[in-house]
Amino acid sequence: MIPFWLPLWWSVSDHRLKPAVFLDRDGTISEEVGYLNHISRFNMFPFAPAAIRKLNESGLLVFVVTNQSGVGRGYYPESLVNAVHDLMTKQLAEAGAHLDGIYYCRHISADACACRKPGAGMLDQASAEHGVDLVRSFVIGDRHSDVELAHRVGARSIMVRTGYGEGEILWHAREWAIMPDFIALDLTAAADWILEQTR
């Protein structure tokens, strides 16, 4: 039942808001190297800028949402996360692509924070700050936690086979209670599938 105080234009999917694509970082945009504890270890997949540029050109908002528990564990300082994101942003710009925002969680699992994926805190923040319609949005990642995250907010999920994706699918897919809406070879295939869904 819709509460009486909500305005008449309200619905589960508010079309005055914009759909977005939420991208995991490591294993999706860049190579998965475990804890990325030095900027020299950041290597963007060569196909990532063009895939993100396609999403930009379609009018979709594009965000990065990434767990960075290495900060909380003391493996590297928060300044390194910011430096990596500055480098990533620069490399994307050189290829004509851009991100509308970057969100990261510095906490470890024991902190039980709302922002650590599959918690929805980062998506909720992006939605509030940028006017995102989460129900019409997409989450792309190489871990099942990205699929769970999409499910929690009513978005569609795409799992890529890069990073941990291939192994996750091979060894754990039979155990999943929630399946991805689409399994993609990589970020390019994921972006193409999204564009097909939004035409």
C-alpha positions as CSV (number, residue, x, y, z in Angstrom):
1,M,0.0,0.0,0.0
2,I,1.4,3.4,-0.9
3,P,1.5,5.8,2.1
4,F,-1.1,8.6,1.8
5,W,1.6,11.3,2.1
6,L,3.5,10.4,-1.1
7,P,2.9,12.7,-4.0
8,L,0.7,11.5,-6.9
9,W,3.6,11.2,-9.3
10,W,5.4,8.7,-7.1
11,S,5.9,5.1,-8.3
12,V,8.4,2.3,-7.7
13,S,10.3,3.5,-10.7
14,D,10.3,7.3,-10.9
15,H,10.9,8.2,-14.6
16,R,12.0,11.7,-13.6
17,L,15.1,10.1,-12.3
18,K,17.9,8.7,-14.5
19,P,19.0,5.1,-15.0
20,A,22.6,4.3,-14.3
21,V,25.3,1.7,-14.6
22,F,27.3,0.8,-11.5
23,L,30.7,-0.8,-12.3
24,D,32.9,-2.8,-10.0
25,R,36.5,-1.7,-10.4
26,D,39.0,-4.6,-9.9
27,G,38.3,-7.5,-12.3
28,T,35.7,-5.5,-14.3
29,I,37.4,-2.3,-15.4
30,S,41.0,-3.3,-14.5
31,E,42.9,-6.4,-13.9
32,E,42.3,-8.2,-10.6
33,V,45.6,-8.3,-8.7
34,G,44.4,-9.0,-5.1
35,Y,45.0,-6.0,-2.9
36,L,46.1,-3.2,-5.2
37,N,48.8,-1.8,-2.8
38,H,50.8,0.2,-5.4
39,I,49.6,2.5,-8.2
40,S,51.9,0.7,-10.7
41,R,49.8,-2.4,-10.2
42,F,46.7,-0.7,-11.7
43,N,46.2,-1.9,-15.3
44,M,43.0,-1.0,-17.0
45,F,41.6,-3.6,-19.5
46,P,42.2,-2.2,-23.0
47,F,38.5,-2.6,-23.9
48,A,37.2,-0.7,-20.8
49,P,37.4,2.9,-22.0
50,A,35.5,2.2,-25.2
51,A,32.8,0.2,-23.3
52,I,32.3,3.1,-20.8
53,R,32.3,5.6,-23.7
54,K,29.4,3.7,-25.3
55,L,27.4,3.9,-22.0
56,N,28.3,7.6,-21.8
57,E,27.0,8.3,-25.3
58,S,23.8,6.4,-24.6
59,G,22.9,9.0,-21.9
60,L,23.3,6.5,-19.0
61,L,25.0,7.7,-15.9
62,V,28.1,5.6,-15.0
63,F,29.5,5.1,-11.6
64,V,32.3,3.0,-10.0
65,V,31.4,1.2,-6.7
66,T,34.2,-0.7,-5.2
67,N,35.1,-2.4,-1.9
68,Q,38.5,-1.4,-0.7
69,S,39.0,-3.2,2.6
70,G,42.7,-3.0,2.2
71,V,42.4,0.5,3.7
72,G,40.6,-0.9,6.7
73,R,43.1,-3.7,7.1
74,G,46.0,-1.3,7.0
75,Y,47.5,-2.7,3.8
76,Y,47.6,0.7,2.1
77,P,46.5,4.2,2.8
78,E,43.3,5.8,1.6
79,S,45.4,8.2,-0.4
80,L,46.4,5.4,-2.7
81,V,42.8,4.6,-3.5
82,N,42.3,8.3,-4.5
83,A,45.5,8.2,-6.5
84,V,44.4,5.1,-8.4
85,H,41.0,6.7,-9.1
86,D,42.7,9.9,-10.4
87,L,44.8,7.7,-12.7
88,M,41.8,5.8,-13.9
89,T,39.8,9.0,-14.5
90,K,42.7,10.4,-16.5
91,Q,43.1,7.3,-18.6
92,L,39.4,7.2,-19.4
93,A,39.3,10.9,-20.3
94,E,42.2,10.4,-22.7
95,A,40.0,7.8,-24.5
96,G,36.9,10.1,-24.5
97,A,35.1,8.4,-21.6
98,H,34.1,9.6,-18.2
99,L,32.6,8.5,-14.9
100,D,29.8,10.4,-13.2
101,G,31.0,9.4,-9.8
102,I,33.3,7.0,-7.8
103,Y,32.3,5.5,-4.5
104,Y,34.3,3.1,-2.4
105,C,34.0,1.4,1.0
106,R,37.1,1.2,3.1
107,H,35.6,-1.1,5.7
108,I,36.2,-4.8,6.5
109,S,33.4,-7.3,6.8
110,A,33.5,-7.2,10.6
111,D,32.6,-3.5,10.5
112,A,29.1,-4.5,9.2
113,C,28.8,-1.2,7.5
114,A,26.0,-0.4,5.1
115,C,28.3,0.7,2.2
116,R,30.3,-2.5,1.8
117,K,28.9,-4.6,-1.1
118,P,26.5,-6.3,-1.2
119,G,25.2,-3.6,1.1
120,A,23.4,-0.9,-0.8
121,G,25.0,2.2,0.8
122,M,27.1,3.3,-2.1
123,L,24.2,3.0,-4.5
124,D,21.8,4.8,-2.1
125,Q,24.4,7.6,-1.9
126,A,24.7,7.9,-5.7
127,S,21.0,7.8,-6.1
128,A,20.5,10.7,-3.6
129,E,23.4,12.8,-5.0
130,H,22.7,12.3,-8.7
131,G,19.0,11.5,-9.0
132,V,19.4,7.8,-10.0
133,D,16.4,5.5,-10.6
134,L,17.9,2.3,-9.1
135,V,15.0,0.1,-10.5
136,R,16.0,1.0,-14.1
137,S,19.7,0.7,-13.4
138,F,22.4,-2.0,-13.9
139,V,25.2,-3.4,-11.8
140,I,28.2,-5.0,-13.5
141,G,30.9,-7.0,-11.6
142,D,33.0,-10.1,-11.4
143,R,31.7,-11.3,-7.9
144,H,28.4,-12.7,-6.8
145,S,28.2,-9.9,-4.3
146,D,27.6,-7.6,-7.2
147,V,24.6,-9.7,-8.2
148,E,23.3,-9.6,-4.7
149,L,23.7,-5.8,-4.6
150,A,21.7,-5.4,-7.8
151,H,18.9,-7.7,-6.4
152,R,18.7,-5.6,-3.2
153,V,17.9,-2.4,-5.0
154,G,15.8,-3.9,-7.8
155,A,18.4,-3.3,-10.5
156,R,19.5,-5.8,-13.1
157,S,22.8,-7.6,-12.7
158,I,25.5,-8.6,-15.2
159,M,28.4,-10.8,-14.2
160,V,31.6,-10.6,-16.3
161,R,33.9,-13.5,-16.8
162,T,37.0,-11.4,-16.3
163,G,38.6,-11.1,-12.9
164,Y,37.1,-13.6,-10.5
165,G,34.1,-14.1,-12.7
166,E,35.0,-17.2,-14.6
167,G,36.0,-19.0,-11.4
168,E,32.9,-17.8,-9.5
169,I,30.7,-19.1,-12.3
170,L,32.5,-22.4,-12.6
171,W,32.8,-23.3,-8.9
172,H,29.8,-21.6,-7.2
173,A,27.0,-20.9,-9.7
174,R,25.1,-24.1,-8.6
175,E,24.9,-22.7,-5.0
176,W,23.5,-19.3,-6.0
177,A,20.0,-18.4,-4.8
178,I,20.1,-15.3,-7.1
179,M,21.3,-15.6,-10.6
180,P,22.7,-12.8,-12.8
181,D,20.4,-11.4,-15.3
182,F,23.2,-11.8,-17.9
183,I,26.7,-13.3,-17.9
184,A,29.1,-11.4,-20.2
185,L,32.5,-12.2,-21.6
186,D,33.7,-8.8,-20.5
187,L,32.7,-5.2,-19.9
188,T,32.3,-4.6,-23.7
189,A,29.7,-7.5,-23.9
190,A,28.0,-6.2,-20.8
191,A,27.7,-2.7,-22.2
192,D,26.3,-4.0,-25.5
193,W,23.7,-6.0,-23.6
194,I,22.7,-3.0,-21.5
195,L,22.3,-0.9,-24.7
196,E,20.0,-3.6,-26.2
197,Q,17.8,-3.5,-23.1
198,T,17.5,0.3,-23.1
199,R,16.7,0.9,-26.8
